[in-house]
Amino acid sequence: MTVKKNVAETIYFSVLMIFIGGMMDGYSYVVRGGVFANGQTGNFIKLGLGVVNLDKTLFIKSIVPIIGFWLGLFAAEHLFHVILKEPDHEIRDVRWKRYILWAEIVLLLVVGLIPDSTINLVPNSLISFTAALQYCCFRKLDDKAAYSSVFASGNMRSCAENYYMGLVLKRPDNLRRAKQYTMILLGFLFGAVFAAIL
């Protein structure tokens, strides 16, 4: 029995997805008020600072993207488990990814059409929502290794671990995986660079 390769889990598609992740963060930072809309760690820190300093503006600026990201995670799971009633898990997974891609395209087009005069919370929240959809849906490489399609930290850890196992422990499969993580990290960087240039 031949197993069909899932295109969404190939290294090339994964690099494309993280390139888009880098573009989303680059755009939200350069154009929309110096915010990283993908990763929510910084927003949690700012939220805490807003609470401690009784800074309502910082509190609101931080909590709205967190809520947008959370709603995106919830929506992605809802689409997979409730809306797509396909009993075959592989077919449901392919349809889910297709719907998420279309949702991303539409949402990012809407963000691009939002005028600069609009308060940045609106586009940044939509980017956070979109990033969460992508993060939930696109997270596996060809042989089921995990990666993040919207931020770099976990990918850096996996890259370093695999280089260690490949170079020091002399495991060729880990060295191959390390090279894939390197491509993914470069994809994120080039996405951010591309957004900054645009």
N, C-alpha and C positions, 0 to 999 in steps of 0.2 A: 504494500500500500504506500503510495507516494503522498507525502504531506505537502500541501500547497504552501508556499511562502507568503506570509502576510506582508503586503507591501508597506503597510504602516509601521512595521517593526524592522524594516531594513535600515542600515546605517545611513543611507542617503536621505531617506525620508525623515529620519530622526534629526539629522543635521539641518534639514529644511525647517522642521518644527522649532528647533531651538534657535535658529536664525530669526524666525518670526518672534520668538520669545525675547530675544535680544533687541529686536526692533521695537517691540511694545514698550520695554523698559527705557530704551534710548529715547523714544518719542515722548513718553510721559515725563522724563527727566528734562529733556532739552526744551520741549514746547509747552508742557503743561505744569510748570511751577516747581521743577526740581524734585519730583516725586518718583519713586520706584514703585510702579503699580503692580508688578508681578509678585515680588517677595514681600511678605507682610511683616517680617521681623522688625524692620525699621519703623513700620507704622505702629506696632505694639509698643516700641520704645517711646515714640513720640506721644502715643496715647497716655502712657504712664507719666511722661513729663507734663502733658497737658493737665492731668489730674493733680499732680503735685503742685504745679505752679498756678492752678486755677485759671488756666488759659483756655477759654472756650473755643477760640479760633483753632488752636493747635489740636484740641480734643476732637472737634468736628472734622478738621482736615485729615485726621488720622483714622477715626472710626469709620468714616463713610467708605473708604476703599477696603477696609477689613470686612465690612458688611457685604460689599459688592463681591469680594473674593469668596466669602462663605456662601453667598447665594449662588454663585457660579458652581461651586462644588456640589451643593445641594441639587441644583438643576441638572447637572451632568448625571448624577446618580439616579435622579428621578426619571430622566429620559431612558437610561439603561434598564432600570428595573420595572418601571410602571408603563411607560408609553410604548416601548418596544416589546411587544408580547411574543416575539419569536422564540419558540422553545429550543431551537438549535443555538447553542451558545456562540459558536463561531460566526454564524450568519448574523446574530444579534450584535456581536462585537463589530463586525464590518459595517453594518448599518449605523450603529452608534457613532462610529468614527466619521462616517460620511456626514451624518447630521451635525455633528460637532464642527466639522470643517466648514460646512455651509453657514452655520450660526456665526462662526468666527469671521468669515468673509463679510457677512452682512453687518455684524456689530462693528468691525474695524472700519468698514466703509462709512458707517454712521458717524463714528468718532472723527474720521477725516473730514466730514462735512460740518462738524460743529465749529462755529466761528470762534476765533480767538477771544472775542469779547465775552463769551460764556464763562461762567465760573468754572474753574478747573476740576472741581469735585465731580461734575457730570461726566466729562470724558475719562477722567482717571478711574472713576467707579466702573464705567463700561469696560475699560481696559482690564481692570482687576477681575471683573466678571468673566471676560473672555479668556484671560490667563488661567483662571480657575478651571474653565471648561477644558482648555488644552492640557493643563496639568493633570486633571483627572483621567483624561482619555488617552493621551499619548505618553506612555511611561515605560515601555518595554522595548528592548532591542531584540534582534533576531532569535537569540537562544534564551529569551526570557530574562536577561539581565535588566535590572532596573536603571532608569535614568530620569532626570527631570527635564521636561521640555520647555520650562519657563525661567529657571534660574540656575546658577552655576555651582553653588556651594557643595551640594551632595555629589555632583558630577566630579568636582575636584577631588573629593575624598575617594571616590571609586577609582578615579584615574591614578592617584598616588598609590592606593592599595595594589592595584593591578600592575603598575610599574614595579613596585617592590617585589611582588610575587614572580613577575616575569624576569626581572633583571637579577635579583639577589637569589631567589629560590629556583631560578632557571625553569620556569613553567611557561612554555610557548603559548598556551591558550590565554594565559593572563596577559602576556605581552601583546597579543593580538587585541584583546579587550582594551588594554591601556591605550592603544593607538586609536581605537574607536572613541573612547572617552576624550582623547585629545582632539579628535575631529569635532566632537560635540561641543567642547569648550571653545574651540576656534569659531564654530558656527555661531555661538552666542555672541562672542566678541565682534565678529564681522556684522552681525545683525545690529548691534548697538552702534558700530561705526557707520554703517549704512544709514541708519536713522539720523545720526548726528549730521552726516553730510547732506541728507535731504533737507 
